[in-house]
Amino acid sequence: MRRLGSVQRKMPCVFVTEVKEEPSAKREHQPFKVLATETINHKALDADIYSAIPTEKVDGTCCYVTNYKGQPYLWARLDRKPNKQAETRFKKFLHSKENSKGWVPVEKNNKQYCWHSSVVNYEFEIALVLKHYPDDPGLLEISAVPLSDLLEQTLELIGTNINGNPYGLGSKKHPLHLLIPHGAFQIRSLPTLKHNDLLSWFEGCREGKIEGIVWHCSDGCLIKVHRHHLGLHWPISDTYMNSKPVIINMNLNKYDYAFDSKCLFNHFSKLDNQKFGRLKDIMLDV
């Protein structure tokens, strides 16, 4: 299968959208909604949307893996408008205590990027990744993946304190963070590309209990539709991701290193080869 596209810019909606003067269900204090019409966006047609690969849109923080000072690093994007207030906060953060706890921020194109060390061990250049189990698409797997395998890829960081934790991972006392490569969860039973058919799929299909859909087009273009575009609520209580069993693949014996007792890698190593009914059932010994 071809390598799927990476998120580098804002993705257009698969449908032409219109603004309605009603309070937004997506953003607090936003007095309008952006809703999809029944007309397919010309950008989607130009990208040959009908031949694209549909995947689950995961609700997390967009990340990117690239080399930095000769070593692969994970960078998490934090959008900030380039104003004086944002610049002051950024400089304050550089000299704060938080900066000594595994965060290294830089600025690029008026945005702030930083990497979070809880899901990456930089001594061995490995990351905690959630994806489908290779031999069973109905089973999820949490494993340690070499950062070199993720180079120049975008991912979603999901976790306890990410976007309200829509996937119910752990708690503040038992935090859990994982990386998901973009396009990792392909959609197998998508209906025809019509407004009402997609609306019915989101409302009535088990596989439709997701935040949205991202189509990966052959030219690298990415097209999306969010539940909010169809007037549907997100987050929801029973997501499709949490309907699948998950297995832990975290044998760290090949690394001649005593992992910190508090790090996620160490906690997952104690659960190596264990299977859980869903992500919510994973309890870390912390």
Residue pairs with C-beta under 8 A, 6 or more apart in sequence:
2 218
4 53
4 55
4 182
4 183
4 216
5 182
5 183
5 216
5 217
5 220
5 221
5 222
6 64
6 152
6 153
6 154
6 182
7 62
7 154
7 182
7 222
8 154
11 214
11 222
11 223
11 224
12 41
12 43
12 44
12 223
12 224
13 36
13 41
13 223
13 224
13 225
13 226
13 229
14 36
14 40
14 41
14 44
14 49
14 193
14 213
14 215
14 223
14 224
14 225
15 36
15 37
15 38
15 39
15 40
15 41
15 195
15 225
15 229
16 36
16 37
16 39
16 40
16 41
17 34
17 35
17 36
17 37
17 229
18 34
18 35
18 37
19 32
19 33
19 34
19 35
20 32
20 33
20 35
21 31
21 32
22 31
22 32
22 33
23 30
23 31
23 32
23 33
24 30
24 31
24 32
24 33
24 34
24 228
25 33
25 228
25 233
26 33
26 226
26 228
26 234
33 228
33 231
34 228
34 229
35 229
35 230
35 231
36 195
36 225
36 229
36 230
37 195
38 194
38 195
38 196
40 49
40 193
41 223
43 221
43 223
44 215
44 223
47 215
47 217
47 218
47 219
47 221
47 223
48 217
48 218
48 219
49 193
49 215
49 217
49 223
50 193
51 217
51 218
52 215
52 216
52 217
52 218
52 223
53 183
53 186
53 215
53 216
54 186
54 187
54 190
54 213
54 214
54 215
54 216
55 182
55 183
55 184
55 185
55 186
55 187
55 213
55 214
55 215
55 216
56 185
56 186
56 187
56 210
56 211
56 212
56 213
56 214
56 240
56 241
57 210
57 211
57 212
57 213
57 214
57 224
57 226
58 156
58 158
58 180
58 182
58 185
58 211
58 241
59 156
59 158
59 163
59 166
59 167
59 211
59 234
59 235
60 156
60 157
60 158
60 159
60 162
60 163
60 180
61 76
61 77
61 78
61 156
61 157
61 162
61 163
62 76
62 77
62 154
62 155
62 156
62 157
63 74
63 75
63 76
63 77
63 154
63 155
63 156
63 157
63 179
64 74
64 75
64 77
64 113
64 153
64 154
64 155
65 72
65 73
65 74
65 75
65 127
65 147
65 150
65 151
65 152
65 153
65 155
66 72
66 73
66 75
66 151
66 152
67 73
67 151
68 75
71 122
71 125
72 125
72 147
72 148
72 150
72 151
73 104
73 115
73 120
73 122
73 147
74 115
74 116
74 119
74 120
74 127
74 147
74 150
74 155
74 179
75 113
75 114
75 115
76 113
76 114
76 115
76 116
76 157
77 111
77 112
77 113
78 111
78 112
78 113
78 114
79 111
80 86
80 90
80 110
80 111
80 112
81 110
82 110
90 105
90 107
90 112
93 99
93 105
94 105
99 105
101 117
102 115
102 116
102 117
102 118
103 114
103 115
103 116
103 117
104 114
104 115
105 112
105 113
105 114
106 112
106 113
106 114
107 113
116 157
116 177
118 175
118 177
118 263
118 264
119 127
119 128
119 157
119 159
119 177
119 178
119 179
119 264
120 126
120 127
120 128
120 147
121 127
121 259
121 263
121 265
123 257
124 255
124 257
125 146
125 147
125 148
126 144
126 145
126 146
126 147
126 265
127 144
127 145
127 146
127 147
127 150
127 179
128 142
128 143
128 144
128 145
128 177
128 178
128 179
128 264
128 265
128 268
129 142
129 143
129 144
129 145
129 150
129 155
129 178
129 179
129 180
129 181
130 140
130 141
130 142
130 158
130 178
130 179
130 180
130 184
130 246
130 279
131 140
131 141
131 143
131 180
131 181
131 184
132 139
132 140
132 141
132 184
132 185
133 139
133 140
133 141
133 247
134 141
138 244
138 245
139 244
139 245
139 246
139 247
140 241
140 244
140 245
140 246
140 247
140 279
141 246
141 247
141 248
141 249
142 178
142 246
142 247
142 248
142 249
142 250
142 268
142 282
143 248
143 249
143 250
144 249
144 250
144 252
144 265
144 268
150 179
150 181
153 181
153 182
154 181
154 182
155 179
155 180
155 181
155 182
156 179
156 180
156 182
157 177
157 178
157 179
158 167
158 169
158 177
158 178
158 179
158 180
159 165
159 169
159 170
159 175
159 176
159 177
159 178
160 169
160 170
160 171
160 172
160 174
160 175
160 176
160 177
161 172
161 175
162 177
164 235
166 211
166 234
166 235
166 236
166 239
167 239
167 241
167 242
167 279
167 280
168 242
168 279
168 280
169 176
169 177
169 178
169 279
169 280
169 282
170 176
170 282
170 283
170 284
173 286
174 283
174 284
174 286
176 264
176 282
176 284
177 264
182 214
183 214
183 216
185 241
187 207
187 213
188 207
189 205
189 207
190 201
190 213
191 197
191 198
191 200
191 201
195 230
198 213
198 225
198 230
199 230
199 231
199 232
201 207
201 208
202 208
202 210
202 227
202 230
202 232
203 232
206 240
206 243
207 240
208 240
209 236
209 238
209 239
209 240
209 243
210 227
210 239
210 240
210 241
211 226
211 227
211 234
211 235
212 224
212 225
212 226
212 227
212 229
212 234
213 224
213 225
214 222
214 223
214 224
215 222
215 223
215 224
216 222
217 223
226 234
227 233
227 234
228 234
241 279
242 278
242 279
242 280
243 278
244 278
245 275
245 276
245 277
245 278
246 275
246 276
246 278
246 279
246 282
247 273
247 274
247 275
247 276
248 268
248 271
248 272
248 273
248 274
248 275
248 276
248 282
249 272
249 273
250 265
250 268
250 269
250 271
250 272
251 269
251 272
251 273
252 259
252 265
252 266
252 269
259 265
259 266
259 269
260 266
262 286
264 284
267 284
267 285
267 286
268 284
270 285
271 282
271 284
276 282
